């Protein structure tokens, strides 16, 4: 039987993604969807592959970091 520390850890692990999204001020990506080429998510702006780490950090993201940064400057 798990002790109170194991239970607290399990609850924290379940709540972590939602807490990160709230802290970042977003619940997901609200821009364009990625373009899928041969099963690879690609940037809707430049066509470069979107790294898995970026897609994991921002579910549904459709632009690469460089294009997102360029769009913020405009």
N, C-alpha and C positions, 0 to 999 in steps of 0.2 A: 504494500500500500504506500502510495507516495506521501511524503511528508509535506508540511506547509510550504517549504522552500521550493520543492518540485512543482507544487500547484501554482505558486506565484510565478515561477519561471514559465510554465506552460501558458498562463494567462498573458504574460508580457509578450511572449512570442506570437500569440494570436493577435494581439492588439498593435504590435509594432508597425505593420504596413499602413494602417489607418492613421496612426499617430504621426508618422512621417509625412503622409499626404496632407494632413491638417496643418502641420507645422510649415510645410512648403506653400500652403495657401492654394492647393489644388487637389482634386481627387482623381485626375487623369488628364490626358492630353485633349485639348479642345480645338486643335488645328487640323490641317489636312491629314488624311490617312496615308500610310506609306504605300508606295508602289511596289507590288510584289513581282520580282523577276526571278524565274527559276527557283521559287521557294525562298528567296532572300528578300527581306524588307529593305527597300531602297528609299532614299530621300525623294519626296515629291518635288523638290526644287531642282536639285542638281543630278539626281540619279545615283549618287554614291550609296554603298551599303551602309545601313544604320547599325552600329555595333550593338551586340546583345546586351552589354552593360547599360547602354542608354535606353534600350527598349524595356529592360527590366526596371530601371529607375523611374521611367515615365511611360506607363502602359499606353499603347496606342499611338505613340509618337510617330509623326510622319515626315519629319525633317531632321537632317543631321545637325550636330552641334554647331558646325560652321555656318550653315544657312540660318539656323535659329539666331545665332549671334549677329549675323549680318542684318536680319530682319529687325532685331531690336535697335540697331543703330539707325535704321532708316526712319 
